């Protein structure tokens, strides 16, 4: 419901992405295009980037998840949320 009230709100988008991640096996949920839609709405917000990356990883899309973290790091170098996610994913945290 929060997403419908505030469609571009990063916290709502993060919640939707995490719900889709947690229920990745549930095909009845409308999660097919949630990653590109969330990134279009709030792709400059680190928690949205990380949540989208986690969803991609849960779907088995490792390369896409890593590429998204890399793009986020280029966009927001040194961000602490992205730094933590990159470390967890085994990615470099050197500044570009």
CNS distance restraints for C-alpha pairs under 8 A (distance, minus, plus):
assign (resid   1 and name CA) (resid   5 and name CA) 6.52 0.50 0.50
assign (resid   2 and name CA) (resid   6 and name CA) 6.13 0.50 0.50
assign (resid   2 and name CA) (resid   7 and name CA) 7.89 0.50 0.50
assign (resid   2 and name CA) (resid  12 and name CA) 5.95 0.50 0.50
assign (resid   3 and name CA) (resid   7 and name CA) 4.93 0.50 0.50
assign (resid   3 and name CA) (resid   8 and name CA) 7.73 0.50 0.50
assign (resid   3 and name CA) (resid   9 and name CA) 7.32 0.50 0.50
assign (resid   3 and name CA) (resid  12 and name CA) 5.12 0.50 0.50
assign (resid   3 and name CA) (resid  13 and name CA) 6.66 0.50 0.50
assign (resid   3 and name CA) (resid  16 and name CA) 7.65 0.50 0.50
assign (resid   6 and name CA) (resid  12 and name CA) 7.23 0.50 0.50
assign (resid   7 and name CA) (resid  12 and name CA) 7.41 0.50 0.50
assign (resid   7 and name CA) (resid  13 and name CA) 7.54 0.50 0.50
assign (resid   7 and name CA) (resid  41 and name CA) 7.87 0.50 0.50
assign (resid   8 and name CA) (resid  12 and name CA) 7.75 0.50 0.50
assign (resid   8 and name CA) (resid  13 and name CA) 7.20 0.50 0.50
assign (resid   8 and name CA) (resid  38 and name CA) 7.93 0.50 0.50
assign (resid   8 and name CA) (resid  41 and name CA) 5.31 0.50 0.50
assign (resid   8 and name CA) (resid  42 and name CA) 6.45 0.50 0.50
assign (resid   9 and name CA) (resid  13 and name CA) 6.34 0.50 0.50
assign (resid   9 and name CA) (resid  42 and name CA) 7.51 0.50 0.50
assign (resid  10 and name CA) (resid  14 and name CA) 5.96 0.50 0.50
assign (resid  10 and name CA) (resid  42 and name CA) 5.96 0.50 0.50
assign (resid  10 and name CA) (resid  45 and name CA) 6.79 0.50 0.50
assign (resid  10 and name CA) (resid  47 and name CA) 7.67 0.50 0.50
assign (resid  10 and name CA) (resid  48 and name CA) 6.32 0.50 0.50
assign (resid  11 and name CA) (resid  15 and name CA) 6.16 0.50 0.50
assign (resid  11 and name CA) (resid  48 and name CA) 7.77 0.50 0.50
assign (resid  12 and name CA) (resid  16 and name CA) 6.26 0.50 0.50
assign (resid  13 and name CA) (resid  17 and name CA) 6.15 0.50 0.50
assign (resid  13 and name CA) (resid  38 and name CA) 5.98 0.50 0.50
assign (resid  13 and name CA) (resid  42 and name CA) 7.91 0.50 0.50
assign (resid  13 and name CA) (resid  48 and name CA) 6.65 0.50 0.50
assign (resid  14 and name CA) (resid  18 and name CA) 6.16 0.50 0.50
assign (resid  14 and name CA) (resid  47 and name CA) 6.51 0.50 0.50
assign (resid  14 and name CA) (resid  48 and name CA) 5.04 0.50 0.50
assign (resid  14 and name CA) (resid  51 and name CA) 5.89 0.50 0.50
assign (resid  14 and name CA) (resid  52 and name CA) 7.78 0.50 0.50
assign (resid  15 and name CA) (resid  19 and name CA) 6.07 0.50 0.50
assign (resid  16 and name CA) (resid  20 and name CA) 6.22 0.50 0.50
assign (resid  16 and name CA) (resid  34 and name CA) 7.95 0.50 0.50
assign (resid  17 and name CA) (resid  21 and name CA) 6.16 0.50 0.50
assign (resid  17 and name CA) (resid  34 and name CA) 6.93 0.50 0.50
assign (resid  17 and name CA) (resid  35 and name CA) 7.25 0.50 0.50
assign (resid  17 and name CA) (resid  38 and name CA) 7.98 0.50 0.50
assign (resid  17 and name CA) (resid  48 and name CA) 7.80 0.50 0.50
assign (resid  17 and name CA) (resid  51 and name CA) 5.79 0.50 0.50
assign (resid  17 and name CA) (resid  52 and name CA) 6.02 0.50 0.50
assign (resid  17 and name CA) (resid  55 and name CA) 6.51 0.50 0.50
assign (resid  18 and name CA) (resid  22 and name CA) 6.04 0.50 0.50
assign (resid  18 and name CA) (resid  51 and name CA) 6.03 0.50 0.50
assign (resid  18 and name CA) (resid  52 and name CA) 7.94 0.50 0.50
assign (resid  18 and name CA) (resid  54 and name CA) 7.81 0.50 0.50
assign (resid  18 and name CA) (resid  55 and name CA) 6.91 0.50 0.50
assign (resid  19 and name CA) (resid  23 and name CA) 6.14 0.50 0.50
assign (resid  20 and name CA) (resid  24 and name CA) 5.47 0.50 0.50
assign (resid  20 and name CA) (resid  29 and name CA) 7.51 0.50 0.50
assign (resid  20 and name CA) (resid  31 and name CA) 5.96 0.50 0.50
assign (resid  20 and name CA) (resid  55 and name CA) 6.84 0.50 0.50
assign (resid  21 and name CA) (resid  54 and name CA) 6.86 0.50 0.50
assign (resid  21 and name CA) (resid  55 and name CA) 4.57 0.50 0.50
assign (resid  21 and name CA) (resid  56 and name CA) 7.99 0.50 0.50
assign (resid  21 and name CA) (resid  58 and name CA) 6.09 0.50 0.50
assign (resid  21 and name CA) (resid  59 and name CA) 7.90 0.50 0.50
assign (resid  24 and name CA) (resid  55 and name CA) 7.81 0.50 0.50
assign (resid  24 and name CA) (resid  58 and name CA) 6.89 0.50 0.50
assign (resid  24 and name CA) (resid  59 and name CA) 6.81 0.50 0.50
assign (resid  30 and name CA) (resid  34 and name CA) 7.73 0.50 0.50
assign (resid  33 and name CA) (resid  37 and name CA) 6.21 0.50 0.50
assign (resid  34 and name CA) (resid  38 and name CA) 5.88 0.50 0.50
assign (resid  35 and name CA) (resid  39 and name CA) 6.14 0.50 0.50
assign (resid  35 and name CA) (resid  52 and name CA) 5.64 0.50 0.50
assign (resid  35 and name CA) (resid  55 and name CA) 7.94 0.50 0.50
assign (resid  36 and name CA) (resid  40 and name CA) 6.02 0.50 0.50
assign (resid  37 and name CA) (resid  41 and name CA) 6.30 0.50 0.50
assign (resid  38 and name CA) (resid  42 and name CA) 5.91 0.50 0.50
assign (resid  38 and name CA) (resid  43 and name CA) 6.74 0.50 0.50
assign (resid  38 and name CA) (resid  48 and name CA) 7.20 0.50 0.50
assign (resid  38 and name CA) (resid  52 and name CA) 7.80 0.50 0.50
assign (resid  39 and name CA) (resid  43 and name CA) 3.87 0.50 0.50
assign (resid  39 and name CA) (resid  44 and name CA) 7.65 0.50 0.50
assign (resid  39 and name CA) (resid  48 and name CA) 7.24 0.50 0.50
assign (resid  39 and name CA) (resid  49 and name CA) 7.12 0.50 0.50
assign (resid  39 and name CA) (resid  52 and name CA) 7.86 0.50 0.50
assign (resid  42 and name CA) (resid  48 and name CA) 6.76 0.50 0.50
assign (resid  43 and name CA) (resid  48 and name CA) 6.62 0.50 0.50
assign (resid  43 and name CA) (resid  49 and name CA) 6.25 0.50 0.50
assign (resid  44 and name CA) (resid  48 and name CA) 7.87 0.50 0.50
assign (resid  44 and name CA) (resid  49 and name CA) 7.46 0.50 0.50
assign (resid  44 and name CA) (resid  72 and name CA) 7.52 0.50 0.50
assign (resid  44 and name CA) (resid  75 and name CA) 7.36 0.50 0.50
assign (resid  44 and name CA) (resid  76 and name CA) 7.82 0.50 0.50
assign (resid  45 and name CA) (resid  49 and name CA) 6.37 0.50 0.50
assign (resid  46 and name CA) (resid  50 and name CA) 6.16 0.50 0.50
assign (resid  46 and name CA) (resid  72 and name CA) 7.11 0.50 0.50
assign (resid  46 and name CA) (resid  76 and name CA) 7.77 0.50 0.50
assign (resid  46 and name CA) (resid  79 and name CA) 7.51 0.50 0.50
assign (resid  46 and name CA) (resid  81 and name CA) 6.25 0.50 0.50
assign (resid  46 and name CA) (resid  82 and name CA) 6.16 0.50 0.50
assign (resid  47 and name CA) (resid  51 and name CA) 6.01 0.50 0.50
assign (resid  47 and name CA) (resid  81 and name CA) 6.76 0.50 0.50
assign (resid  47 and name CA) (resid  82 and name CA) 7.81 0.50 0.50
assign (resid  48 and name CA) (resid  52 and name CA) 6.01 0.50 0.50
assign (resid  49 and name CA) (resid  53 and name CA) 6.15 0.50 0.50
assign (resid  49 and name CA) (resid  68 and name CA) 7.01 0.50 0.50
assign (resid  49 and name CA) (resid  69 and name CA) 7.00 0.50 0.50
assign (resid  49 and name CA) (resid  72 and name CA) 6.59 0.50 0.50
assign (resid  50 and name CA) (resid  54 and name CA) 6.15 0.50 0.50
assign (resid  50 and name CA) (resid  69 and name CA) 6.97 0.50 0.50
assign (resid  50 and name CA) (resid  81 and name CA) 7.74 0.50 0.50
assign (resid  50 and name CA) (resid  82 and name CA) 6.72 0.50 0.50
assign (resid  50 and name CA) (resid  85 and name CA) 6.59 0.50 0.50
assign (resid  51 and name CA) (resid  55 and name CA) 6.25 0.50 0.50
assign (resid  52 and name CA) (resid  56 and name CA) 6.27 0.50 0.50
assign (resid  52 and name CA) (resid  65 and name CA) 7.65 0.50 0.50
assign (resid  53 and name CA) (resid  57 and name CA) 6.17 0.50 0.50
assign (resid  53 and name CA) (resid  64 and name CA) 7.64 0.50 0.50
assign (resid  53 and name CA) (resid  65 and name CA) 4.42 0.50 0.50
assign (resid  53 and name CA) (resid  66 and name CA) 7.19 0.50 0.50
assign (resid  53 and name CA) (resid  68 and name CA) 6.19 0.50 0.50
assign (resid  53 and name CA) (resid  69 and name CA) 6.70 0.50 0.50
assign (resid  54 and name CA) (resid  58 and name CA) 6.14 0.50 0.50
assign (resid  54 and name CA) (resid  65 and name CA) 6.90 0.50 0.50
assign (resid  55 and name CA) (resid  59 and name CA) 6.30 0.50 0.50
assign (resid  56 and name CA) (resid  60 and name CA) 6.46 0.50 0.50
assign (resid  56 and name CA) (resid  61 and name CA) 5.10 0.50 0.50
assign (resid  56 and name CA) (resid  62 and name CA) 6.81 0.50 0.50
assign (resid  56 and name CA) (resid  64 and name CA) 6.76 0.50 0.50
assign (resid  56 and name CA) (resid  65 and name CA) 5.36 0.50 0.50
assign (resid  57 and name CA) (resid  61 and name CA) 5.13 0.50 0.50
assign (resid  57 and name CA) (resid  62 and name CA) 5.09 0.50 0.50
assign (resid  57 and name CA) (resid  64 and name CA) 7.94 0.50 0.50
assign (resid  57 and name CA) (resid  65 and name CA) 5.69 0.50 0.50
assign (resid  61 and name CA) (resid  65 and name CA) 6.20 0.50 0.50
assign (resid  62 and name CA) (resid  66 and name CA) 6.18 0.50 0.50
assign (resid  63 and name CA) (resid  67 and name CA) 6.07 0.50 0.50
assign (resid  64 and name CA) (resid  68 and name CA) 6.12 0.50 0.50
assign (resid  65 and name CA) (resid  69 and name CA) 6.40 0.50 0.50
assign (resid  66 and name CA) (resid  70 and name CA) 6.16 0.50 0.50
assign (resid  66 and name CA) (resid  89 and name CA) 7.68 0.50 0.50
assign (resid  66 and name CA) (resid  91 and name CA) 7.81 0.50 0.50
assign (resid  67 and name CA) (resid  71 and name CA) 6.12 0.50 0.50
assign (resid  68 and name CA) (resid  72 and name CA) 6.11 0.50 0.50
assign (resid  69 and name CA) (resid  73 and name CA) 6.11 0.50 0.50
assign (resid  69 and name CA) (resid  82 and name CA) 7.13 0.50 0.50
assign (resid  69 and name CA) (resid  85 and name CA) 7.82 0.50 0.50
assign (resid  69 and name CA) (resid  86 and name CA) 6.68 0.50 0.50
assign (resid  70 and name CA) (resid  74 and name CA) 6.31 0.50 0.50
assign (resid  71 and name CA) (resid  75 and name CA) 6.19 0.50 0.50
assign (resid  72 and name CA) (resid  76 and name CA) 5.85 0.50 0.50
assign (resid  72 and name CA) (resid  77 and name CA) 7.67 0.50 0.50
assign (resid  72 and name CA) (resid  82 and name CA) 7.25 0.50 0.50
assign (resid  73 and name CA) (resid  77 and name CA) 4.80 0.50 0.50
assign (resid  73 and name CA) (resid  78 and name CA) 7.09 0.50 0.50
assign (resid  73 and name CA) (resid  79 and name CA) 7.46 0.50 0.50
assign (resid  73 and name CA) (resid  82 and name CA) 6.67 0.50 0.50
assign (resid  73 and name CA) (resid  83 and name CA) 7.97 0.50 0.50
assign (resid  74 and name CA) (resid  96 and name CA) 6.79 0.50 0.50
assign (resid  77 and name CA) (resid  95 and name CA) 6.08 0.50 0.50
assign (resid  77 and name CA) (resid  96 and name CA) 7.06 0.50 0.50
assign (resid  78 and name CA) (resid  82 and name CA) 7.52 0.50 0.50
assign (resid  78 and name CA) (resid  83 and name CA) 6.52 0.50 0.50
assign (resid  78 and name CA) (resid  93 and name CA) 7.69 0.50 0.50
assign (resid  78 and name CA) (resid  95 and name CA) 6.44 0.50 0.50
assign (resid  79 and name CA) (resid  83 and name CA) 5.98 0.50 0.50
assign (resid  80 and name CA) (resid  84 and name CA) 6.18 0.50 0.50
assign (resid  81 and name CA) (resid  85 and name CA) 6.39 0.50 0.50
assign (resid  82 and name CA) (resid  86 and name CA) 5.94 0.50 0.50
assign (resid  83 and name CA) (resid  87 and name CA) 6.17 0.50 0.50
assign (resid  83 and name CA) (resid  93 and name CA) 5.98 0.50 0.50
assign (resid  84 and name CA) (resid  88 and name CA) 6.24 0.50 0.50
assign (resid  85 and name CA) (resid  89 and name CA) 6.19 0.50 0.50
assign (resid  86 and name CA) (resid  90 and name CA) 6.14 0.50 0.50
assign (resid  86 and name CA) (resid  91 and name CA) 4.82 0.50 0.50
assign (resid  86 and name CA) (resid  92 and name CA) 6.69 0.50 0.50
assign (resid  86 and name CA) (resid  93 and name CA) 6.63 0.50 0.50
assign (resid  87 and name CA) (resid  91 and name CA) 5.57 0.50 0.50
assign (resid  87 and name CA) (resid  92 and name CA) 6.93 0.50 0.50
assign (resid  87 and name CA) (resid  93 and name CA) 6.91 0.50 0.50
